[in-house]
């Protein structure tokens, strides 16, 4: 659906950060593609039109984004797609009559979560810590195996193959582990290496070790001794000592794998090429996290609990002036995980506000159309324009 309201642009070049120009934000997602045109109106950047298109069969992502731009341009009576160059309309021989776009931003989350197979020494200790780390990344558990003496390697390999895992994560042992614990962890790693080595190379998952620091330097050589082609990513232990859970390193590895897999989507290079330098394409999830942080800073808020209610998952973000960085949690749609009990109340939602789970407080911002993370992609090159749109068009306080 497009908004066919347009006003005469008014340029204000006194503030370079304002970027008073025509901007196009694009997004390619599992559900479909989106395009959002932004122009200066009376010195303030506003959304003048936007369009969602549901995913069309096996159509390549760039082709569907091109069609989204064409249709939005037709509705607004302007050129948004360059048929000759097969890209957004960035150049014009008659810029007065056919004004070109100055900046293009893009988000892409056109694949499902990273599929994780978890190999644990104990289900209750390191297993719980690893599961907690998975919830802070765009990933989902598709299988688990716990250490057992005499576990059949062929059976284990079949489990991994059937799970179609993207990443196999091995955890176990405290950093100051006993000799017996070290032996158990290394036995677990050898079993995992033998299982992965039985799989065809194209279907082998990435292997990550997030267990005891006392054996970390021996894990990679162990895998190489089983198969010289086996590589292992080693990150900090998820449970370095009792009652101390370290989610960050494993979470970042899984988030990076999500981005790597996203880059392999057919047509990704075309979309990335359309983005105006020095900006870069980003995932919808990363864009939303950055947007919540920017909003908290702009409003001088000690904290903001933001939710992106997407179709594949709900992304919760806790950021603010009172904390460094942002804490994130991925959850099933229409769910309220117990971990959120320690979070502040929900105050910002991009998507439909879940009234039944979180009653809307008086001071809250709502973006029913879910466009905030898409527009936020422009913040890399036009931060003032991004904030104009968020304040005046999207994140409206008290609007149901």
Secondary structure by P-SEA (a helix, b strand, c coil): ccccccccbbbbcccccccccbbbbbbbcccbbbbbbbbbccccccccbbbbbcccccccaaaaaaaaaaaaaaaacccccccccccccccccccccbbbbcbbbbcccccccbbbbbbbccccaaaaaaaaaaaaccccccccccccccccaaaaaaaaaaacccbbbbbbccccccaaaaaaaaaaaaaaaaaaaacccccccbbbbccccccccaaaaaaaaacccbbbbbccccccccccccccaaaaaaaaaaaaaaaaccaaaaaaaaccccbbbbcaaaaaaaaaaaaaaaacccccccccccccbbbbbbccccccbbbbbbbcccccccccccccccccccccccccccccccccccccccccccccccccccaaaaaaaaaccccccccc
